[in-house]
Amino acid sequence: MVGEGVEANIVPLEEALKTANRLGLDLVEISPKAEPPVCKVIDYKKFIYDQKKRQKVIKAKTVKVVIKELRFGPNTGEHDFNFKLKHAEKFLQDGAKVKAFVFFRGRTIIFKENGEILLLRLAQALEEYGVVESMPKLEGKRMIMLIAPKKK
């Protein structure tokens, strides 16, 4: 394609290079995989600048997901549970996801049911602040559950 505001023209490479030299611009290959390859006569430095600017805007618009972790034991006491529950509420209100897990050490793996009950109790307590994204599941020595904040 030669010049701006001109319809797509199929021009031989030599002619396109001559036109670019005459205008003091660069011949830039836009889409190399197309048949025939698409080229434009433009200022290359400005083209790169605009591309970087576009990518920066796209990067700024992406939402960064923050995941906060809460660690429990299979026999966590009531006070500890309530303390961590308050932290989980704050995390969800701030828009972060909460990854709650029960860590089983040594022989405590026999208390799998206690761990699952604990996580389900946490999910029930956080019902008004978040939605359970993944139910409790055992992965090695950890039982993990993910809670996402509710949309406002």
Backbone bond lengths (Angstrom), bond angles and torsions (degrees), N, CA, C in turn:
res aa  C-N    CA-C-N  psi(-1)  N-CA   C-N-CA  omega(-1)  CA-C   N-CA-C  phi
1 M - - - 1.440 - - 1.521 107.12 -
2 V 1.308 117.55 130.80 1.455 121.18 -176.04 1.515 109.11 -116.33
3 G 1.355 116.36 130.16 1.463 121.32 176.54 1.509 112.71 75.48
4 E 1.326 115.41 164.28 1.463 120.09 179.30 1.521 109.46 -98.05
5 G 1.321 117.27 147.78 1.456 121.81 178.67 1.520 112.97 74.53
6 V 1.322 116.66 7.80 1.456 121.50 -179.93 1.518 107.54 -102.22
7 E 1.314 116.99 142.90 1.465 120.84 177.60 1.523 109.46 -60.70
8 A 1.329 116.12 159.98 1.456 120.83 -179.52 1.521 109.48 -63.27
9 N 1.317 114.98 119.94 1.455 121.30 177.98 1.512 108.69 -117.63
10 I 1.312 116.33 139.53 1.454 120.05 173.95 1.519 105.87 -93.73
11 V 1.350 113.81 113.41 1.458 120.73 -174.05 1.522 108.20 -123.33
12 P 1.333 118.54 141.18 1.466 120.50 176.56 1.532 110.84 -61.25
13 L 1.323 116.48 152.73 1.459 123.14 -175.84 1.528 112.21 -57.17
14 E 1.329 117.38 -44.81 1.467 121.15 -177.40 1.529 110.83 -60.71
15 E 1.325 115.70 -42.93 1.474 120.02 -178.94 1.531 110.41 -66.45
16 A 1.340 116.84 -40.24 1.459 121.18 179.04 1.524 110.22 -64.08
17 L 1.335 117.64 -41.47 1.467 121.37 177.96 1.528 111.44 -63.85
18 K 1.331 116.55 -41.12 1.470 120.59 178.17 1.525 110.41 -62.16
19 T 1.334 115.99 -43.96 1.470 120.62 179.91 1.524 110.29 -62.54
20 A 1.331 117.02 -42.55 1.467 121.25 179.23 1.525 110.61 -62.71
21 N 1.343 117.51 -44.18 1.472 121.21 178.67 1.518 111.25 -63.68
22 R 1.348 116.22 -41.92 1.461 121.25 -179.30 1.534 110.79 -61.30
23 L 1.362 116.91 -39.66 1.461 121.67 -178.71 1.535 112.86 -84.33
24 G 1.339 116.40 -8.36 1.466 120.32 -179.38 1.527 112.03 73.60
25 L 1.329 116.66 26.72 1.465 121.81 -179.79 1.523 109.93 -116.92
26 D 1.312 116.29 -175.47 1.464 121.79 -179.13 1.528 110.10 -111.54
27 L 1.338 115.56 151.22 1.460 121.52 173.65 1.527 106.45 -96.25
28 V 1.341 116.46 111.01 1.462 121.55 -174.03 1.518 109.72 -111.16
29 E 1.352 115.53 129.66 1.463 121.20 178.05 1.534 108.03 -80.84
30 I 1.316 117.19 114.19 1.464 122.78 -176.10 1.529 110.90 -86.67
31 S 1.322 116.60 -48.28 1.462 121.08 -177.94 1.527 109.39 -131.58
32 P 1.339 116.82 94.31 1.462 119.77 -175.55 1.530 113.87 -71.61
33 K 1.323 117.87 -23.21 1.466 120.26 -176.37 1.525 113.10 -84.07
34 A 1.335 116.66 -11.85 1.465 119.55 179.99 1.529 109.51 -70.46
35 E 1.308 116.01 161.68 1.468 120.76 -179.78 1.513 108.78 -121.43
36 P 1.288 123.38 108.95 1.460 127.85 -6.85 1.535 110.91 -73.63
37 P 1.356 118.52 161.96 1.462 121.13 -179.74 1.534 111.33 -57.76
38 V 1.344 116.12 141.82 1.463 120.90 -177.48 1.521 109.30 -93.90
39 C 1.342 115.94 127.91 1.462 121.82 178.74 1.519 109.32 -128.12
40 K 1.348 115.99 154.16 1.469 121.24 177.83 1.513 108.57 -132.61
41 V 1.322 114.93 148.00 1.458 120.56 174.68 1.530 105.67 -95.03
42 I 1.364 115.67 104.37 1.463 121.30 -178.18 1.522 109.67 -146.73
43 D 1.335 115.75 171.67 1.461 121.04 174.29 1.523 107.45 -79.26
44 Y 1.337 117.11 115.43 1.470 121.85 -172.99 1.523 112.19 -63.64
45 K 1.340 117.84 -41.36 1.464 120.55 -179.23 1.530 111.07 -62.81
46 K 1.324 116.49 -39.27 1.465 120.60 178.72 1.534 109.90 -68.58
47 F 1.338 116.80 -37.18 1.461 122.57 178.34 1.533 109.95 -61.10
48 I 1.339 117.16 -47.35 1.467 121.93 178.94 1.525 110.33 -63.91
49 Y 1.333 117.06 -42.58 1.462 121.79 179.46 1.529 110.62 -59.58
50 D 1.331 117.02 -46.70 1.470 121.41 -179.96 1.533 111.35 -64.14
51 Q 1.340 116.34 -38.39 1.461 120.49 179.07 1.527 110.99 -63.74
52 K 1.330 117.12 -45.11 1.464 121.33 179.16 1.528 110.70 -64.01
53 K 1.311 115.75 -39.34 1.465 121.09 179.64 1.528 110.22 -63.09
54 R 1.340 117.03 -43.66 1.463 121.88 178.23 1.524 111.37 -61.31
55 Q 1.344 115.95 -44.21 1.465 120.42 -179.77 1.522 111.22 -65.11
56 K 1.327 117.18 -36.04 1.454 121.52 178.62 1.523 110.80 -65.25
57 V 1.329 117.03 -40.82 1.472 121.75 178.27 1.526 109.99 -64.94
58 I 1.325 117.17 -43.08 1.470 121.44 178.76 1.522 110.06 -62.07
59 K 1.341 117.12 -43.14 1.459 121.45 179.96 1.525 110.89 -63.96
60 A 1.326 117.47 -38.54 1.465 121.25 -179.36 1.526 111.65 -67.64
61 K 1.325 116.99 -30.48 1.467 121.04 -177.97 1.527 112.97 -79.99
62 T 1.336 117.62 -18.16 1.466 119.57 -178.88 1.521 110.10 -68.50
63 V 1.316 115.75 143.69 1.455 121.71 -179.46 1.522 108.50 -91.32
64 K 1.317 114.98 126.83 1.456 119.57 178.64 1.522 108.49 -88.91
65 V 1.326 116.42 122.54 1.459 121.75 -178.65 1.519 108.73 -89.07
66 V 1.324 115.43 123.03 1.459 121.03 178.56 1.527 107.59 -103.04
67 I 1.328 116.13 129.92 1.464 120.47 178.46 1.528 108.25 -116.75
68 K 1.318 115.42 120.97 1.463 121.62 177.16 1.523 107.95 -102.56
69 E 1.322 116.64 140.24 1.458 120.48 -177.64 1.522 111.25 -108.42
70 L 1.332 115.50 141.53 1.455 122.89 173.82 1.515 107.32 -122.80
71 R 1.320 116.07 127.21 1.465 119.80 -177.62 1.529 109.36 -109.48
72 F 1.305 114.61 129.45 1.458 121.85 177.61 1.517 109.19 -121.28
73 G 1.329 115.40 159.96 1.457 121.78 169.21 1.517 106.65 -103.35
74 P 1.324 118.86 163.06 1.470 120.06 -177.73 1.530 112.91 -65.50
75 N 1.339 117.15 -23.38 1.461 120.65 -179.46 1.530 110.77 -116.27
76 T 1.340 116.87 41.35 1.465 121.67 -179.72 1.520 109.66 -63.50
77 G 1.340 115.44 135.47 1.466 121.06 -178.67 1.524 112.27 -74.79
78 E 1.321 115.63 168.00 1.466 122.33 -176.71 1.534 111.20 -63.50
79 H 1.334 117.56 -44.13 1.465 120.84 -178.39 1.525 111.18 -63.21
80 D 1.329 116.54 -45.51 1.469 121.04 178.71 1.525 110.77 -62.01
81 F 1.327 116.19 -40.91 1.464 121.00 179.30 1.531 109.91 -60.54
82 N 1.340 117.20 -47.75 1.474 121.02 -179.01 1.527 111.34 -64.71
83 F 1.334 116.75 -38.32 1.461 121.62 178.69 1.535 110.24 -61.10
84 K 1.324 116.55 -46.39 1.465 120.95 -179.73 1.520 111.66 -72.07
85 L 1.329 116.33 -29.63 1.464 121.24 177.18 1.521 110.36 -62.78
86 K 1.339 117.25 -42.16 1.477 121.28 178.42 1.526 110.53 -62.73
87 H 1.329 116.56 -40.25 1.463 119.94 177.73 1.528 110.80 -64.38
88 A 1.327 116.55 -42.29 1.465 121.03 179.90 1.531 110.28 -62.02
89 E 1.341 117.12 -41.39 1.479 120.95 177.78 1.520 109.89 -58.93
90 K 1.319 116.95 -45.87 1.470 121.59 -179.05 1.531 110.32 -63.02
91 F 1.326 116.98 -44.10 1.465 120.34 179.51 1.522 111.26 -59.85
92 L 1.332 116.73 -45.08 1.466 120.93 -179.21 1.528 111.12 -66.71
93 Q 1.327 117.43 -37.58 1.467 120.40 178.25 1.528 110.86 -66.86
94 D 1.336 116.57 -31.13 1.464 120.86 177.89 1.524 112.40 -78.75
95 G 1.349 117.18 -5.91 1.462 121.25 176.67 1.516 114.72 94.74
96 A 1.315 118.35 10.25 1.466 121.21 179.18 1.526 110.05 -93.44
97 K 1.326 115.86 151.57 1.466 120.16 173.77 1.522 107.72 -80.88
98 V 1.327 115.95 153.08 1.460 120.70 178.77 1.525 108.86 -117.08
99 K 1.333 114.51 126.36 1.462 120.58 176.78 1.527 105.88 -109.68
100 A 1.318 115.63 103.99 1.466 120.74 -179.20 1.519 108.32 -98.61
101 F 1.326 115.98 134.16 1.460 117.61 178.28 1.520 110.85 -142.32
102 V 1.314 113.49 148.11 1.457 121.80 175.49 1.519 105.78 -104.97
103 F 1.330 115.67 124.04 1.463 120.93 -178.36 1.526 108.82 -100.44
104 F 1.315 115.64 122.52 1.457 121.28 -179.72 1.528 108.87 -99.24
105 R 1.353 115.79 119.61 1.462 120.48 179.10 1.520 109.37 -108.42
106 G 1.312 116.24 136.20 1.462 121.15 175.38 1.516 112.59 57.32
107 R 1.325 115.33 -124.29 1.469 120.40 -175.97 1.521 113.23 -82.40
108 T 1.319 118.19 -2.60 1.477 119.89 -178.32 1.524 112.12 -66.00
109 I 1.331 117.47 -8.37 1.469 121.10 179.13 1.530 110.72 -61.02
110 I 1.337 117.47 -18.66 1.471 119.74 178.07 1.531 111.58 -71.17
111 F 1.354 117.05 -12.02 1.466 120.99 179.69 1.534 111.47 -98.95
112 K 1.322 117.64 36.35 1.477 121.70 179.89 1.524 111.15 -55.57
113 E 1.335 116.19 -41.70 1.462 120.51 -178.09 1.530 110.12 -62.29
114 N 1.342 116.69 -41.70 1.465 120.24 178.88 1.526 110.57 -60.24
115 G 1.312 116.88 -41.45 1.465 121.52 179.27 1.513 111.67 -63.33
116 E 1.324 115.86 -43.58 1.463 119.62 -179.64 1.531 110.62 -66.80
117 I 1.321 116.76 -41.94 1.467 120.96 178.53 1.526 109.89 -61.51
118 L 1.333 116.84 -41.65 1.458 122.44 179.75 1.530 110.89 -60.76
119 L 1.328 117.06 -46.44 1.463 121.05 -179.22 1.530 111.73 -67.22
120 L 1.330 116.79 -39.91 1.465 120.00 178.57 1.523 110.68 -66.64
121 R 1.344 116.32 -35.50 1.464 120.79 176.71 1.536 110.04 -64.55
122 L 1.332 116.28 -40.15 1.467 121.40 177.29 1.527 110.24 -62.88
123 A 1.342 116.46 -44.94 1.468 120.95 179.82 1.521 110.76 -60.92
124 Q 1.321 116.37 -41.02 1.462 120.91 -179.71 1.532 110.39 -66.56
125 A 1.325 117.56 -38.98 1.458 121.63 -179.97 1.532 111.77 -69.34
126 L 1.330 116.79 -28.42 1.468 121.33 -178.33 1.524 112.96 -97.40
127 E 1.326 117.02 13.23 1.465 122.11 -175.79 1.525 113.24 -54.55
128 E 1.332 118.08 -40.04 1.470 120.10 -176.25 1.524 112.63 -78.62
129 Y 1.334 117.99 -15.59 1.466 121.24 -178.73 1.520 113.61 -101.75
130 G 1.336 117.00 -28.53 1.455 119.25 -175.36 1.506 113.49 -150.43
131 V 1.336 113.79 172.24 1.462 122.33 -179.20 1.528 108.04 -118.84
132 V 1.325 116.26 136.55 1.466 120.07 178.95 1.522 108.69 -70.81
133 E 1.330 115.04 120.17 1.461 120.66 -179.09 1.522 110.77 -88.19
134 S 1.330 116.46 -37.85 1.462 119.74 175.03 1.524 108.44 -141.23
135 M 1.302 114.67 132.38 1.461 121.51 -178.69 1.534 109.24 -69.37
136 P 1.345 117.27 161.55 1.464 119.62 -178.89 1.526 112.11 -59.16
137 K 1.337 115.04 129.01 1.469 119.40 175.74 1.523 108.60 -140.49
138 L 1.315 115.37 145.50 1.455 122.05 -176.32 1.526 109.94 -86.23
139 E 1.343 115.62 124.48 1.463 121.41 176.39 1.524 106.90 -127.18
140 G 1.293 116.77 99.27 1.468 121.01 -177.58 1.513 110.44 67.90
141 K 1.338 116.99 -119.28 1.460 121.44 -179.71 1.528 112.17 -97.60
142 R 1.326 117.62 9.40 1.457 121.06 -178.33 1.522 110.51 -122.69
143 M 1.331 116.61 142.72 1.458 122.17 171.16 1.528 105.13 -110.43
144 I 1.329 116.32 117.97 1.463 121.63 -170.03 1.522 111.45 -113.84
145 M 1.352 114.94 143.22 1.467 122.10 175.08 1.529 107.07 -140.73
146 L 1.333 117.33 138.95 1.455 122.28 -178.70 1.520 109.63 -115.21
147 I 1.331 116.84 131.83 1.465 122.94 179.35 1.524 108.54 -123.08
148 A 1.351 116.05 127.22 1.468 121.69 -179.90 1.529 108.36 -103.98
149 P 1.336 117.48 148.15 1.463 120.16 179.11 1.522 111.46 -68.44
150 K 1.338 116.37 150.69 1.462 120.30 177.16 1.521 109.24 -74.52
151 K 1.316 116.32 146.77 1.465 121.39 177.60 1.521 109.52 -70.98
152 K 1.334 115.59 142.49 1.462 119.36 -179.02 1.511 110.85 -92.61
